[in-house]
């Protein structure tokens, strides 16, 4: 799996120095990335919310007539 950013590549190099990942793993990722020009950091994509219709509101509008109460038994 290739690196997605320069920051990720640095992090993995640091983990390699600390001995938390194997040399083989780092080299595999480095080879699969190749000489790509990576961004410094990758930001998560924002979730797109559907647009609401004009004039509608979240709260239901009250009707002009009050509702009749249920008959008592």
PDB file of N, CA, C, O and CB in Angstrom:
ATOM      1  N   UNK A   1       0.857  -1.177   0.000  1.00  0.00           N
ATOM      2  CA  UNK A   1       0.000   0.000   0.000  1.00  0.00           C
ATOM      3  C   UNK A   1       0.901   1.238   0.000  1.00  0.00           C
ATOM      4  O   UNK A   1       1.776   1.359   0.858  1.00  0.00           O
ATOM      5  CB  UNK A   1      -0.974  -0.001   1.236  1.00  0.00           C
ATOM      6  N   UNK A   2       0.705   2.134  -0.923  1.00  0.00           N
ATOM      7  CA  UNK A   2       1.586   3.305  -1.003  1.00  0.00           C
ATOM      8  C   UNK A   2       1.282   4.355   0.059  1.00  0.00           C
ATOM      9  O   UNK A   2       0.182   4.422   0.608  1.00  0.00           O
ATOM     10  CB  UNK A   2       1.476   3.933  -2.370  1.00  0.00           C
ATOM     11  N   UNK A   3       2.296   5.169   0.325  1.00  0.00           N
ATOM     12  CA  UNK A   3       2.111   6.290   1.251  1.00  0.00           C
ATOM     13  C   UNK A   3       1.176   7.314   0.622  1.00  0.00           C
ATOM     14  O   UNK A   3       1.155   7.478  -0.598  1.00  0.00           O
ATOM     15  CB  UNK A   3       3.476   6.946   1.618  1.00  0.00           C
ATOM     16  N   UNK A   4       0.400   8.005   1.460  1.00  0.00           N
ATOM     17  CA  UNK A   4      -0.528   9.015   0.957  1.00  0.00           C
ATOM     18  C   UNK A   4       0.020  10.427   1.121  1.00  0.00           C
ATOM     19  O   UNK A   4      -0.442  11.351   0.451  1.00  0.00           O
ATOM     20  CB  UNK A   4      -1.861   8.898   1.669  1.00  0.00           C
ATOM     21  N   UNK A   5       1.003  10.603   2.007  1.00  0.00           N
ATOM     22  CA  UNK A   5       1.543  11.946   2.229  1.00  0.00           C
ATOM     23  C   UNK A   5       2.985  11.860   2.718  1.00  0.00           C
ATOM     24  O   UNK A   5       3.464  10.801   3.122  1.00  0.00           O
ATOM     25  CB  UNK A   5       0.675  12.723   3.247  1.00  0.00           C
ATOM     26  N   UNK A   6       3.662  13.003   2.670  1.00  0.00           N
ATOM     27  CA  UNK A   6       5.035  13.082   3.179  1.00  0.00           C
ATOM     28  C   UNK A   6       5.058  12.856   4.684  1.00  0.00           C
ATOM     29  O   UNK A   6       5.984  12.240   5.213  1.00  0.00           O
ATOM     30  CB  UNK A   6       5.667  14.448   2.836  1.00  0.00           C
ATOM     31  N   UNK A   7       4.043  13.351   5.367  1.00  0.00           N
ATOM     32  CA  UNK A   7       3.971  13.194   6.818  1.00  0.00           C
ATOM     33  C   UNK A   7       3.852  11.714   7.191  1.00  0.00           C
ATOM     34  O   UNK A   7       4.460  11.266   8.163  1.00  0.00           O
ATOM     35  CB  UNK A   7       2.778  13.988   7.389  1.00  0.00           C
ATOM     36  N   UNK A   8       3.073  10.964   6.422  1.00  0.00           N
ATOM     37  CA  UNK A   8       2.917   9.537   6.693  1.00  0.00           C
ATOM     38  C   UNK A   8       4.242   8.805   6.459  1.00  0.00           C
ATOM     39  O   UNK A   8       4.593   7.895   7.211  1.00  0.00           O
ATOM     40  CB  UNK A   8       1.801   8.933   5.804  1.00  0.00           C
ATOM     41  N   UNK A   9       4.964   9.198   5.431  1.00  0.00           N
ATOM     42  CA  UNK A   9       6.260   8.573   5.146  1.00  0.00           C
ATOM     43  C   UNK A   9       7.240   8.838   6.291  1.00  0.00           C
ATOM     44  O   UNK A   9       7.976   7.942   6.705  1.00  0.00           O
ATOM     45  CB  UNK A   9       6.839   9.102   3.807  1.00  0.00           C
ATOM     46  N   UNK A  10       7.245  10.081   6.804  1.00  0.00           N
ATOM     47  CA  UNK A  10       8.122  10.412   7.941  1.00  0.00           C
ATOM     48  C   UNK A  10       7.741   9.615   9.179  1.00  0.00           C
ATOM     49  O   UNK A  10       8.615   9.143   9.906  1.00  0.00           O
ATOM     50  CB  UNK A  10       8.060  11.917   8.251  1.00  0.00           C
ATOM     51  N   UNK A  11       6.455   9.464   9.423  1.00  0.00           N
ATOM     52  CA  UNK A  11       5.973   8.724  10.596  1.00  0.00           C
ATOM     53  C   UNK A  11       6.438   7.272  10.530  1.00  0.00           C
ATOM     54  O   UNK A  11       6.903   6.717  11.526  1.00  0.00           O
ATOM     55  CB  UNK A  11       4.426   8.789  10.690  1.00  0.00           C
ATOM     56  N   UNK A  12       6.310   6.660   9.353  1.00  0.00           N
ATOM     57  CA  UNK A  12       6.739   5.276   9.210  1.00  0.00           C
ATOM     58  C   UNK A  12       8.253   5.145   9.343  1.00  0.00           C
ATOM     59  O   UNK A  12       8.739   4.151   9.882  1.00  0.00           O
ATOM     60  CB  UNK A  12       6.283   4.720   7.867  1.00  0.00           C
ATOM     61  N   UNK A  13       9.001   6.131   8.863  1.00  0.00           N
ATOM     62  CA  UNK A  13      10.457   6.109   9.021  1.00  0.00           C
ATOM     63  C   UNK A  13      10.817   6.186  10.502  1.00  0.00           C
ATOM     64  O   UNK A  13      11.747   5.518  10.955  1.00  0.00           O
ATOM     65  CB  UNK A  13      11.116   7.277   8.240  1.00  0.00           C
ATOM     66  N   UNK A  14      10.082   6.999  11.252  1.00  0.00           N
ATOM     67  CA  UNK A  14      10.305   7.116  12.696  1.00  0.00           C
ATOM     68  C   UNK A  14       9.985   5.792  13.398  1.00  0.00           C
ATOM     69  O   UNK A  14      10.723   5.362  14.286  1.00  0.00           O
ATOM     70  CB  UNK A  14       9.444   8.258  13.287  1.00  0.00           C
ATOM     71  N   UNK A  15       8.889   5.152  13.000  1.00  0.00           N
ATOM     72  CA  UNK A  15       8.527   3.857  13.590  1.00  0.00           C
ATOM     73  C   UNK A  15       9.575   2.795  13.261  1.00  0.00           C
ATOM     74  O   UNK A  15       9.839   1.906  14.070  1.00  0.00           O
ATOM     75  CB  UNK A  15       7.140   3.404  13.088  1.00  0.00           C
ATOM     76  N   UNK A  16      10.171   2.891  12.070  1.00  0.00           N
ATOM     77  CA  UNK A  16      11.221   1.962  11.668  1.00  0.00           C
ATOM     78  C   UNK A  16      12.447   2.134  12.558  1.00  0.00           C
ATOM     79  O   UNK A  16      13.039   1.146  12.994  1.00  0.00           O
ATOM     80  CB  UNK A  16      11.596   2.173  10.189  1.00  0.00           C
ATOM     81  N   UNK A  17      12.830   3.369  12.830  1.00  0.00           N
ATOM     82  CA  UNK A  17      13.986   3.657  13.685  1.00  0.00           C
ATOM     83  C   UNK A  17      13.738   3.140  15.104  1.00  0.00           C
ATOM     84  O   UNK A  17      14.647   2.616  15.748  1.00  0.00           O
ATOM     85  CB  UNK A  17      14.281   5.179  13.711  1.00  0.00           C
ATOM     86  N   UNK A  18      12.497   3.291  15.586  1.00  0.00           N
ATOM     87  CA  UNK A  18      12.154   2.814  16.929  1.00  0.00           C
ATOM     88  C   UNK A  18      12.011   1.298  16.989  1.00  0.00           C
ATOM     89  O   UNK A  18      11.960   0.722  18.076  1.00  0.00           O
ATOM     90  CB  UNK A  18      10.867   3.462  17.396  1.00  0.00           C
ATOM     91  N   UNK A  19      11.945   0.651  15.837  1.00  0.00           N
ATOM     92  CA  UNK A  19      11.815  -0.799  15.796  1.00  0.00           C
ATOM     93  C   UNK A  19      10.381  -1.293  15.926  1.00  0.00           C
ATOM     94  O   UNK A  19      10.159  -2.465  16.228  1.00  0.00           O
ATOM     95  CB  UNK A  19      12.638  -1.400  16.877  1.00  0.00           C
ATOM     96  N   UNK A  20       9.414  -0.425  15.704  1.00  0.00           N
ATOM     97  CA  UNK A  20       8.005  -0.815  15.845  1.00  0.00           C
ATOM     98  C   UNK A  20       7.440  -1.441  14.574  1.00  0.00           C
ATOM     99  O   UNK A  20       6.418  -2.126  14.617  1.00  0.00           O
ATOM    100  CB  UNK A  20       7.170   0.393  16.227  1.00  0.00           C
ATOM    101  N   UNK A  21       8.108  -1.205  13.434  1.00  0.00           N
ATOM    102  CA  UNK A  21       7.736  -1.892  12.197  1.00  0.00           C
ATOM    103  C   UNK A  21       8.997  -2.499  11.600  1.00  0.00           C
ATOM    104  O   UNK A  21      10.113  -2.097  11.931  1.00  0.00           O
ATOM    105  CB  UNK A  21       7.042  -0.916  11.181  1.00  0.00           C
ATOM    106  N   UNK A  22       8.806  -3.467  10.723  1.00  0.00           N
ATOM    107  CA  UNK A  22       9.945  -4.147  10.116  1.00  0.00           C
ATOM    108  C   UNK A  22      10.448  -3.371   8.905  1.00  0.00           C
ATOM    109  O   UNK A  22       9.708  -2.622   8.267  1.00  0.00           O
ATOM    110  CB  UNK A  22       9.564  -5.579   9.711  1.00  0.00           C
ATOM    111  N   UNK A  23      11.728  -3.574   8.611  1.00  0.00           N
ATOM    112  CA  UNK A  23      12.361  -2.934   7.463  1.00  0.00           C
ATOM    113  C   UNK A  23      11.660  -3.346   6.171  1.00  0.00           C
ATOM    114  O   UNK A  23      11.503  -2.541   5.254  1.00  0.00           O
ATOM    115  CB  UNK A  23      13.856  -3.292   7.401  1.00  0.00           C
ATOM    116  N   UNK A  24      11.249  -4.594   6.114  1.00  0.00           N
ATOM    117  CA  UNK A  24      10.575  -5.124   4.930  1.00  0.00           C
ATOM    118  C   UNK A  24       9.274  -4.361   4.652  1.00  0.00           C
ATOM    119  O   UNK A  24       8.966  -4.049   3.501  1.00  0.00           O
ATOM    120  CB  UNK A  24      10.284  -6.626   5.110  1.00  0.00           C
ATOM    121  N   UNK A  25       8.523  -4.067   5.698  1.00  0.00           N
ATOM    122  CA  UNK A  25       7.252  -3.351   5.555  1.00  0.00           C
ATOM    123  C   UNK A  25       7.484  -1.950   5.003  1.00  0.00           C
ATOM    124  O   UNK A  25       6.803  -1.517   4.073  1.00  0.00           O
ATOM    125  CB  UNK A  25       6.517  -3.274   6.908  1.00  0.00           C
ATOM    126  N   UNK A  26       8.446  -1.252   5.580  1.00  0.00           N
ATOM    127  CA  UNK A  26       8.742   0.115   5.130  1.00  0.00           C
ATOM    128  C   UNK A  26       9.196   0.123   3.675  1.00  0.00           C
ATOM    129  O   UNK A  26       8.741   0.950   2.884  1.00  0.00           O
ATOM    130  CB  UNK A  26       9.822   0.757   6.021  1.00  0.00           C
ATOM    131  N   UNK A  27      10.080  -0.785   3.324  1.00  0.00           N
ATOM    132  CA  UNK A  27      10.593  -0.838   1.956  1.00  0.00           C
ATOM    133  C   UNK A  27       9.491  -1.175   0.956  1.00  0.00           C
ATOM    134  O   UNK A  27       9.472  -0.643  -0.154  1.00  0.00           O
ATOM    135  CB  UNK A  27      11.718  -1.863   1.854  1.00  0.00           C
ATOM    136  N   UNK A  28       8.577  -2.054   1.346  1.00  0.00           N
ATOM    137  CA  UNK A  28       7.463  -2.422   0.464  1.00  0.00           C
ATOM    138  C   UNK A  28       6.581  -1.202   0.174  1.00  0.00           C
ATOM    139  O   UNK A  28       6.205  -0.952  -0.972  1.00  0.00           O
ATOM    140  CB  UNK A  28       6.618  -3.555   1.099  1.00  0.00           C
ATOM    141  N   UNK A  29       6.261  -0.457   1.221  1.00  0.00           N
ATOM    142  CA  UNK A  29       5.426   0.744   1.060  1.00  0.00           C
ATOM    143  C   UNK A  29       6.175   1.793   0.237  1.00  0.00           C
ATOM    144  O   UNK A  29       5.586   2.454  -0.617  1.00  0.00           O
ATOM    145  CB  UNK A  29       5.023   1.331   2.447  1.00  0.00           C
ATOM    146  N   UNK A  30       7.463   1.940   0.496  1.00  0.00           N
ATOM    147  CA  UNK A  30       8.272   2.932  -0.208  1.00  0.00           C
ATOM    148  C   UNK A  30       8.363   2.597  -1.696  1.00  0.00           C
ATOM    149  O   UNK A  30       8.273   3.491  -2.537  1.00  0.00           O
ATOM    150  CB  UNK A  30       9.680   3.013   0.407  1.00  0.00           C
ATOM    151  N   UNK A  31       8.540   1.326  -2.025  1.00  0.00           N
ATOM    152  CA  UNK A  31       8.604   0.899  -3.422  1.00  0.00           C
ATOM    153  C   UNK A  31       7.278   1.134  -4.135  1.00  0.00           C
ATOM    154  O   UNK A  31       7.253   1.599  -5.274  1.00  0.00           O
ATOM    155  CB  UNK A  31       8.989  -0.577  -3.510  1.00  0.00           C
ATOM    156  N   UNK A  32       6.176   0.812  -3.460  1.00  0.00           N
ATOM    157  CA  UNK A  32       4.869   0.964  -4.112  1.00  0.00           C
ATOM    158  C   UNK A  32       4.500   2.436  -4.315  1.00  0.00           C
ATOM    159  O   UNK A  32       3.712   2.766  -5.201  1.00  0.00           O
ATOM    160  CB  UNK A  32       3.785   0.268  -3.284  1.00  0.00           C
ATOM    161  N   UNK A  33       5.071   3.317  -3.492  1.00  0.00           N
ATOM    162  CA  UNK A  33       4.810   4.750  -3.655  1.00  0.00           C
ATOM    163  C   UNK A  33       5.593   5.303  -4.837  1.00  0.00           C
ATOM    164  O   UNK A  33       5.089   6.139  -5.587  1.00  0.00           O
ATOM    165  CB  UNK A  33       5.173   5.518  -2.372  1.00  0.00           C
ATOM    166  N   UNK A  34       6.811   4.839  -4.997  1.00  0.00           N
ATOM    167  CA  UNK A  34       7.641   5.297  -6.107  1.00  0.00           C
ATOM    168  C   UNK A  34       8.099   6.732  -5.916  1.00  0.00           C
ATOM    169  O   UNK A  34       8.360   7.168  -4.795  1.00  0.00           O
ATOM    170  CB  UNK A  34       6.885   5.169  -7.413  1.00  0.00           C
ATOM    171  N   UNK A  35       8.194   7.464  -7.024  1.00  0.00           N
ATOM    172  CA  UNK A  35       8.669   8.854  -6.978  1.00  0.00           C
ATOM    173  C   UNK A  35       7.526   9.852  -7.071  1.00  0.00           C
ATOM    174  O   UNK A  35       7.708  10.968  -7.556  1.00  0.00           O
ATOM    175  CB  UNK A  35       9.660   9.108  -8.103  1.00  0.00           C
ATOM    176  N   UNK A  36       6.364   9.455  -6.613  1.00  0.00           N
ATOM    177  CA  UNK A  36       5.202  10.345  -6.676  1.00  0.00           C
ATOM    178  C   UNK A  36       5.456  11.611  -5.867  1.00  0.00           C
ATOM    179  O   UNK A  36       6.122  11.583  -4.832  1.00  0.00           O
ATOM    180  CB  UNK A  36       3.939   9.628  -6.159  1.00  0.00           C
ATOM    181  N   UNK A  37       4.916  12.712  -6.358  1.00  0.00           N
ATOM    182  CA  UNK A  37       4.998  13.979  -5.630  1.00  0.00           C
ATOM    183  C   UNK A  37       3.839  13.994  -4.630  1.00  0.00           C
ATOM    184  O   UNK A  37       2.699  14.276  -4.997  1.00  0.00           O
ATOM    185  CB  UNK A  37       4.938  15.229  -6.614  1.00  0.00           C
ATOM    186  N   UNK A  38       4.138  13.693  -3.377  1.00  0.00           N
ATOM    187  CA  UNK A  38       3.103  13.574  -2.350  1.00  0.00           C
ATOM    188  C   UNK A  38       2.796  14.921  -1.706  1.00  0.00           C
ATOM    189  O   UNK A  38       3.672  15.779  -1.604  1.00  0.00           O
ATOM    190  CB  UNK A  38       3.532  12.574  -1.283  1.00  0.00           C
ATOM    191  N   UNK A  39       1.549  15.104  -1.271  1.00  0.00           N
ATOM    192  CA  UNK A  39       1.226  16.321  -0.523  1.00  0.00           C
ATOM    193  C   UNK A  39       1.838  16.254   0.874  1.00  0.00           C
ATOM    194  O   UNK A  39       2.138  15.167   1.366  1.00  0.00           O
ATOM    195  CB  UNK A  39      -0.307  16.520  -0.432  1.00  0.00           C
ATOM    196  N   UNK A  40       2.022  17.392   1.505  1.00  0.00           N
ATOM    197  CA  UNK A  40       2.575  17.410   2.865  1.00  0.00           C
ATOM    198  C   UNK A  40       1.653  16.665   3.821  1.00  0.00           C
ATOM    199  O   UNK A  40       2.101  15.826   4.602  1.00  0.00           O
ATOM    200  CB  UNK A  40       2.788  18.862   3.351  1.00  0.00           C
ATOM    201  N   UNK A  41       0.375  16.975   3.755  1.00  0.00           N
ATOM    202  CA  UNK A  41      -0.622  16.314   4.608  1.00  0.00           C
ATOM    203  C   UNK A  41      -1.871  16.038   3.779  1.00  0.00           C
ATOM    204  O   UNK A  41      -2.144  16.727   2.796  1.00  0.00           O
ATOM    205  CB  UNK A  41      -0.969  17.191   5.861  1.00  0.00           C
ATOM    206  N   UNK A  42      -2.623  15.025   4.188  1.00  0.00           N
ATOM    207  CA  UNK A  42      -3.893  14.708   3.542  1.00  0.00           C
ATOM    208  C   UNK A  42      -4.997  14.990   4.546  1.00  0.00           C
ATOM    209  O   UNK A  42      -4.979  14.475   5.663  1.00  0.00           O
ATOM    210  CB  UNK A  42      -3.938  13.216   3.045  1.00  0.00           C
ATOM    211  N   UNK A  43      -5.956  15.812   4.141  1.00  0.00           N
ATOM    212  CA  UNK A  43      -7.069  16.158   5.015  1.00  0.00           C
ATOM    213  C   UNK A  43      -8.279  15.317   4.642  1.00  0.00           C
ATOM    214  O   UNK A  43      -8.509  15.059   3.460  1.00  0.00           O
ATOM    215  CB  UNK A  43      -7.401  17.669   4.924  1.00  0.00           C
ATOM    216  N   UNK A  44      -9.060  14.882   5.635  1.00  0.00           N
ATOM    217  CA  UNK A  44     -10.263  14.104   5.303  1.00  0.00           C
ATOM    218  C   UNK A  44     -11.262  14.950   4.524  1.00  0.00           C
ATOM    219  O   UNK A  44     -11.375  16.158   4.736  1.00  0.00           O
ATOM    220  CB  UNK A  44     -10.923  13.558   6.583  1.00  0.00           C
ATOM    221  N   UNK A  45     -11.983  14.297   3.620  1.00  0.00           N
ATOM    222  CA  UNK A  45     -12.965  15.019   2.821  1.00  0.00           C
ATOM    223  C   UNK A  45     -14.166  15.374   3.680  1.00  0.00           C
ATOM    224  O   UNK A  45     -14.589  14.599   4.537  1.00  0.00           O
ATOM    225  CB  UNK A  45     -13.401  14.186   1.600  1.00  0.00           C
ATOM    226  N   UNK A  46     -14.707  16.562   3.434  1.00  0.00           N
ATOM    227  CA  UNK A  46     -15.878  16.999   4.184  1.00  0.00           C
ATOM    228  C   UNK A  46     -17.103  16.260   3.673  1.00  0.00           C
ATOM    229  O   UNK A  46     -17.229  15.998   2.477  1.00  0.00           O
ATOM    230  CB  UNK A  46     -16.073  18.531   4.071  1.00  0.00           C
ATOM    231  N   UNK A  47     -18.000  15.928   4.585  1.00  0.00           N
ATOM    232  CA  UNK A  47     -19.239  15.275   4.198  1.00  0.00           C
ATOM    233  C   UNK A  47     -20.176  16.321   3.610  1.00  0.00           C
ATOM    234  O   UNK A  47     -20.337  17.409   4.163  1.00  0.00           O
ATOM    235  CB  UNK A  47     -19.896  14.551   5.408  1.00  0.00           C
ATOM    236  N   UNK A  48     -20.780  15.986   2.504  1.00  0.00           N
ATOM    237  CA  UNK A  48     -21.689  16.909   1.836  1.00  0.00           C
ATOM    238  C   UNK A  48     -23.101  16.635   2.327  1.00  0.00           C
ATOM    239  O   UNK A  48     -23.605  15.516   2.221  1.00  0.00           O
ATOM    240  CB  UNK A  48     -21.599  16.772   0.285  1.00  0.00           C
ATOM    241  N   UNK A  49     -23.727  17.665   2.862  1.00  0.00           N
ATOM    242  CA  UNK A  49     -25.101  17.530   3.330  1.00  0.00           C
ATOM    243  C   UNK A  49     -26.045  17.936   2.209  1.00  0.00           C
ATOM    244  O   UNK A  49     -25.754  18.868   1.459  1.00  0.00           O
ATOM    245  CB  UNK A  49     -25.349  18.389   4.603  1.00  0.00           C
ATOM    246  N   UNK A  50     -27.168  17.245   2.090  1.00  0.00           N
ATOM    247  CA  UNK A  50     -28.120  17.652   1.052  1.00  0.00           C
ATOM    248  C   UNK A  50     -28.715  19.016   1.371  1.00  0.00           C
ATOM    249  O   UNK A  50     -28.970  19.341   2.531  1.00  0.00           O
ATOM    250  CB  UNK A  50     -29.239  16.607   0.904  1.00  0.00           C
ATOM    251  N   UNK A  51     -28.932  19.804   0.331  1.00  0.00           N
ATOM    252  CA  UNK A  51     -29.485  21.142   0.523  1.00  0.00           C
ATOM    253  C   UNK A  51     -30.968  21.037   0.849  1.00  0.00           C
ATOM    254  O   UNK A  51     -31.676  20.194   0.298  1.00  0.00           O
ATOM    255  CB  UNK A  51     -29.264  22.020  -0.735  1.00  0.00           C
ATOM    256  N   UNK A  52     -31.431  21.900   1.748  1.00  0.00           N
ATOM    257  CA  UNK A  52     -32.848  21.906   2.099  1.00  0.00           C
ATOM    258  C   UNK A  52     -33.595  22.806   1.131  1.00  0.00           C
ATOM    259  O   UNK A  52     -33.013  23.705   0.523  1.00  0.00           O
ATOM    260  CB  UNK A  52     -33.061  22.374   3.561  1.00  0.00           C
ATOM    261  N   UNK A  53     -34.872  22.559   0.998  1.00  0.00           N
ATOM    262  CA  UNK A  53     -35.695  23.371   0.106  1.00  0.00           C
ATOM    263  C   UNK A  53     -35.910  24.744   0.726  1.00  0.00           C
ATOM    264  O   UNK A  53     -35.974  24.874   1.948  1.00  0.00           O
ATOM    265  CB  UNK A  53     -37.054  22.682  -0.180  1.00  0.00           C
ATOM    266  N   UNK A  54     -36.019  25.755  -0.104  1.00  0.00           N
ATOM    267  CA  UNK A  54     -36.236  27.122   0.373  1.00  0.00           C
ATOM    268  C   UNK A  54     -37.609  27.229   1.012  1.00  0.00           C
ATOM    269  O   UNK A  54     -38.590  26.714   0.475  1.00  0.00           O
ATOM    270  CB  UNK A  54     -36.095  28.141  -0.781  1.00  0.00           C
ATOM    271  N   UNK A  55     -37.681  27.889   2.142  1.00  0.00           N
ATOM    272  CA  UNK A  55     -38.958  28.114   2.809  1.00  0.00           C
ATOM    273  C   UNK A  55     -39.341  27.024   3.786  1.00  0.00           C
ATOM    274  O   UNK A  55     -40.281  27.203   4.560  1.00  0.00           O
ATOM    275  CB  UNK A  55     -40.028  28.252   1.798  1.00  0.00           C
ATOM    276  N   UNK A  56     -38.651  25.909   3.776  1.00  0.00           N
ATOM    277  CA  UNK A  56     -39.005  24.860   4.727  1.00  0.00           C
ATOM    278  C   UNK A  56     -38.212  25.056   6.008  1.00  0.00           C
ATOM    279  O   UNK A  56     -37.106  25.597   5.996  1.00  0.00           O
ATOM    280  CB  UNK A  56     -38.743  23.453   4.130  1.00  0.00           C
ATOM    281  N   UNK A  57     -38.778  24.620   7.083  1.00  0.00           N
ATOM    282  CA  UNK A  57     -38.082  24.739   8.357  1.00  0.00           C
ATOM    283  C   UNK A  57     -38.037  23.374   9.012  1.00  0.00           C
ATOM    284  O   UNK A  57     -38.797  22.475   8.653  1.00  0.00           O
ATOM    285  CB  UNK A  57     -38.771  25.777   9.282  1.00  0.00           C
ATOM    286  N   UNK A  58     -37.147  23.226   9.970  1.00  0.00           N
ATOM    287  CA  UNK A  58     -37.004  21.945  10.652  1.00  0.00           C
ATOM    288  C   UNK A  58     -38.218  21.639  11.518  1.00  0.00           C
ATOM    289  O   UNK A  58     -38.690  20.502  11.551  1.00  0.00           O
ATOM    290  CB  UNK A  58     -35.741  21.938  11.504  1.00  0.00           C
ATOM    291  N   UNK A  59     -38.720  22.642  12.212  1.00  0.00           N
ATOM    292  CA  UNK A  59     -39.872  22.437  13.090  1.00  0.00           C
ATOM    293  C   UNK A  59     -41.147  22.483  12.259  1.00  0.00           C
ATOM    294  O   UNK A  59     -41.266  23.270  11.320  1.00  0.00           O
ATOM    295  CB  UNK A  59     -39.912  23.506  14.221  1.00  0.00           C
ATOM    296  N   UNK A  60     -42.093  21.631  12.617  1.00  0.00           N
ATOM    297  CA  UNK A  60     -43.366  21.636  11.903  1.00  0.00           C
ATOM    298  C   UNK A  60     -44.150  22.878  12.295  1.00  0.00           C
ATOM    299  O   UNK A  60     -44.128  23.315  13.445  1.00  0.00           O
ATOM    300  CB  UNK A  60     -44.183  20.351  12.206  1.00  0.00           C
ATOM    301  N   UNK A  61     -44.833  23.425  11.324  1.00  0.00           N
ATOM    302  CA  UNK A  61     -45.642  24.608  11.592  1.00  0.00           C
ATOM    303  C   UNK A  61     -46.940  24.182  12.262  1.00  0.00           C
ATOM    304  O   UNK A  61     -47.515  23.143  11.939  1.00  0.00           O
ATOM    305  CB  UNK A  61     -45.928  25.397  10.286  1.00  0.00           C
ATOM    306  N   UNK A  62     -47.384  24.996  13.191  1.00  0.00           N
ATOM    307  CA  UNK A  62     -48.628  24.697  13.890  1.00  0.00           C
ATOM    308  C   UNK A  62     -49.800  25.054  12.990  1.00  0.00           C
ATOM    309  O   UNK A  62     -49.767  26.052  12.270  1.00  0.00           O
ATOM    310  CB  UNK A  62     -48.713  25.466  15.238  1.00  0.00           C
ATOM    311  N   UNK A  63     -50.838  24.223  13.040  1.00  0.00           N
ATOM    312  CA  UNK A  63     -52.023  24.511  12.238  1.00  0.00           C
ATOM    313  C   UNK A  63     -52.840  25.594  12.925  1.00  0.00           C
ATOM    314  O   UNK A  63     -52.707  25.820  14.128  1.00  0.00           O
ATOM    315  CB  UNK A  63     -52.876  23.232  12.021  1.00  0.00           C
ATOM    316  N   UNK A  64     -53.679  26.254  12.157  1.00  0.00           N
ATOM    317  CA  UNK A  64     -54.483  27.343  12.722  1.00  0.00           C
ATOM    318  C   UNK A  64     -55.605  26.808  13.603  1.00  0.00           C
ATOM    319  O   UNK A  64     -56.072  27.509  14.501  1.00  0.00           O
ATOM    320  CB  UNK A  64     -55.068  28.207  11.603  1.00  0.00           C
ATOM    321  N   UNK A  65     -56.044  25.570  13.358  1.00  0.00           N
ATOM    322  CA  UNK A  65     -57.118  24.996  14.164  1.00  0.00           C
ATOM    323  C   UNK A  65     -56.522  24.089  15.236  1.00  0.00           C
ATOM    324  O   UNK A  65     -55.636  23.288  14.937  1.00  0.00           O
ATOM    325  CB  UNK A  65     -58.118  24.209  13.276  1.00  0.00           C
ATOM    326  N   UNK A  66     -56.989  24.198  16.474  1.00  0.00           N
ATOM    327  CA  UNK A  66     -56.518  23.263  17.501  1.00  0.00           C
ATOM    328  C   UNK A  66     -57.146  21.887  17.279  1.00  0.00           C
ATOM    329  O   UNK A  66     -58.271  21.780  16.792  1.00  0.00           O
ATOM    330  CB  UNK A  66     -56.855  23.790  18.926  1.00  0.00           C
ATOM    331  N   UNK A  67     -56.418  20.855  17.637  1.00  0.00           N
ATOM    332  CA  UNK A  67     -56.933  19.497  17.480  1.00  0.00           C
ATOM    333  C   UNK A  67     -57.983  19.214  18.540  1.00  0.00           C
ATOM    334  O   UNK A  67     -57.912  19.726  19.657  1.00  0.00           O
ATOM    335  CB  UNK A  67     -55.792  18.464  17.564  1.00  0.00           C
ATOM    336  N   UNK A  68     -58.956  18.393  18.175  1.00  0.00           N
ATOM    337  CA  UNK A  68     -59.999  18.016  19.122  1.00  0.00           C
ATOM    338  C   UNK A  68     -59.432  16.974  20.068  1.00  0.00           C
ATOM    339  O   UNK A  68     -58.673  16.094  19.661  1.00  0.00           O
ATOM    340  CB  UNK A  68     -61.267  17.477  18.391  1.00  0.00           C
ATOM    341  N   UNK A  69     -59.807  17.082  21.330  1.00  0.00           N
ATOM    342  CA  UNK A  69     -59.364  16.125  22.331  1.00  0.00           C
ATOM    343  C   UNK A  69     -60.129  14.819  22.135  1.00  0.00           C
ATOM    344  O   UNK A  69     -61.265  14.824  21.663  1.00  0.00           O
ATOM    345  CB  UNK A  69     -59.571  16.682  23.770  1.00  0.00           C
ATOM    346  N   UNK A  70     -59.509  13.715  22.495  1.00  0.00           N
ATOM    347  CA  UNK A  70     -60.165  12.413  22.385  1.00  0.00           C
ATOM    348  C   UNK A  70     -61.314  12.343  23.375  1.00  0.00           C
ATOM    349  O   UNK A  70     -61.185  12.866  24.482  1.00  0.00           O
ATOM    350  CB  UNK A  70     -59.160  11.259  22.634  1.00  0.00           C
ATOM    351  N   UNK A  71     -62.450  11.711  23.020  1.00  0.00           N
ATOM    352  CA  UNK A  71     -63.596  11.631  23.938  1.00  0.00           C
ATOM    353  C   UNK A  71     -63.252  10.803  25.168  1.00  0.00           C
ATOM    354  O   UNK A  71     -62.565   9.786  25.074  1.00  0.00           O
ATOM    355  CB  UNK A  71     -64.818  11.028  23.226  1.00  0.00           C
ATOM    356  N   UNK A  72     -63.734  11.248  26.315  1.00  0.00           N
ATOM    357  CA  UNK A  72     -63.488  10.539  27.576  1.00  0.00           C
ATOM    358  C   UNK A  72     -64.494   9.417  27.741  1.00  0.00           C
ATOM    359  O   UNK A  72     -65.623   9.528  27.264  1.00  0.00           O
ATOM    360  CB  UNK A  72     -63.561  11.505  28.778  1.00  0.00           C
ATOM    361  N   UNK A  73     -64.123   8.376  28.383  1.00  0.00           N
ATOM    362  CA  UNK A  73     -65.020   7.248  28.640  1.00  0.00           C
ATOM    363  C   UNK A  73     -65.349   7.150  30.085  1.00  0.00           C
ATOM    364  O   UNK A  73     -66.094   6.257  30.488  1.00  0.00           O
ATOM    365  CB  UNK A  73     -64.417   5.955  28.170  1.00  0.00           C
TER     366      UNK A  73
END
